[in-house]
């Protein structure tokens, strides 16, 4: 599915966005028939209302879209998608009522409304096409939407069709589409190449664990490395999850799906970075050779890890991947993972926490998240909690007792494997929309990619 604007030369039906306090002004010089129609339709300008105005032949001549007030719009920035979903098939254009600063977000919202996950059932998103304003970057917005769609599709596919094998196929296709170099280390070769924790977590599955590695761009440009958790299904291992907790585990590869969507944006926009994408792709399954509670694993970095819960496997596979990425001293390394339930308890499904030691970078991320309507909220790498992740038996504990600060202790665990990257950010995302909202279907969600793209453009992409 390719998100697409209508052609710039196509004839389009105009849309006027009407605020709650702007209806009377808009109606002031309109014919009596229009005033009567609007009144009879109970159109007030409330956010999300859509009213079509017919011409004398009964065809849609104009559209009124309720734009509410600033307070109502602040609860979400994708309200233009509601208009797209409510209109019949045709070509439309924004005519009045939007500020220039709102045009980009409204246009992107319209594109996002085109999404539908139709792999197993015939369905469609918005059929209404938007003729873009001359004030928006059409190519960029289509690229952003395409990256979002890739992430949503990858997450939405169940593990029966999106195991490590299929994730590798998708990863290779992404690389081929953008002339990137892709390499894969698989199965027993992981032990030979020193990725022991990736192998341990994934060895019980009938689909071999693997490390997916992609590089793209000029080696002289700033090095940006993306690391994404690719646990294609998580049973919890021998610490098996209850059925109610296993229901959404197809999305446990949401970190890998998100870095792939972000990578597609970066490569399609041809940013001046040297990009690397690293994904440990595994299934945390159960069989006779599954790793066990109290096993001690030696990581790629040489740190030993006591496994106190096989359901805290994501940080294990990420540790080896982060150590690999860190070795070449990237300018910026981003880790994305559906890592902890604690993050959801703290901030809910819509707001992923991010962790960084750099206050300046944290400010840049927060501003980018607001600008892109792609929410993120900073949580601390809280150093006083470091002893919590240090057991007596080994250097590190993958599931410390107590249960307090779980998102923070997981982030601290990952930070132990990053020493040489100039800047490091870890994002603990959910990757799922529990309910449909404007511009976002229920199901797989692309979180943080657009915000981090803006950060990369601002700080790490230099002409």
NORTA-V504255 format. One record per backbone hydrogen bond with DSSP energy under -1.0 kcal/mol. CO is the residue of the C=O (numbers start at 1). NH is the residue of the N-H. If there is no record, write none. Layout:
# NORTA-V504255
co=CO nh=NH
co=CO nh=NH
This chain:
# NORTA-V504255
co=7 nh=10
co=13 nh=93
co=14 nh=63
co=15 nh=95
co=15 nh=96
co=16 nh=65
co=18 nh=67
co=19 nh=22
co=22 nh=26
co=23 nh=27
co=24 nh=28
co=27 nh=30
co=31 nh=35
co=32 nh=36
co=33 nh=37
co=34 nh=38
co=35 nh=39
co=36 nh=40
co=37 nh=41
co=38 nh=43
co=39 nh=42
co=45 nh=68
co=46 nh=49
co=49 nh=66
co=51 nh=64
co=53 nh=61
co=53 nh=62
co=55 nh=58
co=59 nh=55
co=62 nh=53
co=63 nh=16
co=64 nh=51
co=65 nh=18
co=66 nh=48
co=68 nh=20
co=69 nh=73
co=70 nh=74
co=72 nh=75
co=73 nh=76
co=78 nh=81
co=79 nh=83
co=80 nh=84
co=81 nh=85
co=82 nh=86
co=83 nh=87
co=90 nh=129
co=91 nh=13
co=92 nh=131
co=93 nh=15
co=96 nh=17
co=99 nh=102
co=102 nh=106
co=103 nh=107
co=104 nh=108
co=105 nh=109
co=106 nh=110
co=107 nh=111
co=108 nh=112
co=109 nh=113
co=111 nh=114
co=112 nh=115
co=113 nh=126
co=116 nh=118
co=129 nh=92
co=130 nh=6
co=133 nh=136
co=136 nh=138
co=137 nh=141
co=138 nh=142
co=139 nh=143
co=140 nh=144
co=141 nh=145
co=142 nh=146
co=143 nh=147
co=144 nh=148
co=145 nh=149
co=146 nh=150
co=147 nh=151
co=148 nh=152
co=149 nh=153
co=150 nh=154
co=151 nh=155
co=152 nh=156
co=153 nh=157
co=158 nh=161
co=163 nh=167
co=164 nh=168
co=165 nh=169
co=166 nh=170
co=167 nh=171
co=168 nh=172
co=169 nh=173
co=170 nh=174
co=171 nh=175
co=172 nh=176
co=173 nh=177
co=175 nh=180
co=176 nh=179
co=181 nh=215
co=183 nh=213
co=185 nh=211
co=186 nh=189
co=187 nh=190
co=188 nh=191
co=188 nh=192
co=189 nh=193
co=190 nh=195
co=195 nh=199
co=196 nh=200
co=197 nh=201
co=198 nh=202
co=199 nh=203
co=202 nh=205
co=209 nh=187
co=210 nh=281
co=211 nh=185
co=212 nh=279
co=213 nh=183
co=214 nh=277
co=215 nh=181
co=216 nh=275
co=218 nh=221
co=222 nh=274
co=223 nh=331
co=223 nh=332
co=224 nh=276
co=225 nh=334
co=226 nh=278
co=227 nh=336
co=229 nh=256
co=230 nh=232
co=230 nh=282
co=233 nh=284
co=235 nh=241
co=238 nh=240
co=242 nh=245
co=242 nh=246
co=246 nh=249
co=248 nh=251
co=249 nh=252
co=251 nh=254
co=252 nh=231
co=253 nh=257
co=254 nh=258
co=255 nh=259
co=256 nh=260
co=257 nh=261
co=258 nh=262
co=259 nh=263
co=260 nh=264
co=261 nh=265
co=262 nh=266
co=263 nh=267
co=264 nh=268
co=265 nh=269
co=266 nh=271
co=271 nh=273
co=274 nh=224
co=275 nh=216
co=276 nh=226
co=277 nh=214
co=278 nh=228
co=279 nh=212
co=280 nh=230
co=281 nh=210
co=282 nh=232
co=283 nh=285
co=284 nh=235
co=287 nh=290
co=292 nh=295
co=295 nh=307
co=297 nh=305
co=299 nh=302
co=303 nh=299
co=304 nh=396
co=305 nh=297
co=306 nh=398
co=307 nh=294
co=309 nh=312
co=313 nh=317
co=314 nh=318
co=315 nh=319
co=316 nh=320
co=317 nh=321
co=318 nh=322
co=319 nh=323
co=320 nh=324
co=321 nh=325
co=322 nh=326
co=323 nh=327
co=326 nh=329
co=330 nh=422
co=332 nh=225
co=333 nh=425
co=334 nh=227
co=335 nh=427
co=336 nh=229
co=337 nh=339
co=337 nh=429
co=341 nh=345
co=342 nh=346
co=343 nh=347
co=344 nh=348
co=352 nh=377
co=353 nh=428
co=354 nh=379
co=355 nh=426
co=358 nh=362
co=359 nh=363
co=360 nh=364
co=361 nh=365
co=362 nh=366
co=363 nh=367
co=364 nh=368
co=365 nh=369
co=366 nh=370
co=367 nh=371
co=368 nh=372
co=369 nh=374
co=377 nh=354
co=380 nh=382
co=381 nh=383
co=382 nh=385
co=383 nh=386
co=385 nh=388
co=386 nh=389
co=387 nh=390
co=389 nh=397
co=396 nh=306
co=405 nh=409
co=406 nh=410
co=407 nh=411
co=408 nh=412
co=409 nh=413
co=410 nh=414
co=411 nh=415
co=412 nh=416
co=414 nh=417
co=415 nh=418
co=423 nh=333
co=425 nh=335
co=426 nh=355
co=427 nh=337
co=431 nh=445
co=433 nh=443
co=437 nh=440
co=440 nh=437
co=443 nh=433
co=448 nh=452
co=449 nh=453
co=450 nh=454
co=451 nh=455
co=452 nh=456
co=453 nh=457
co=454 nh=458
co=455 nh=459
co=456 nh=460
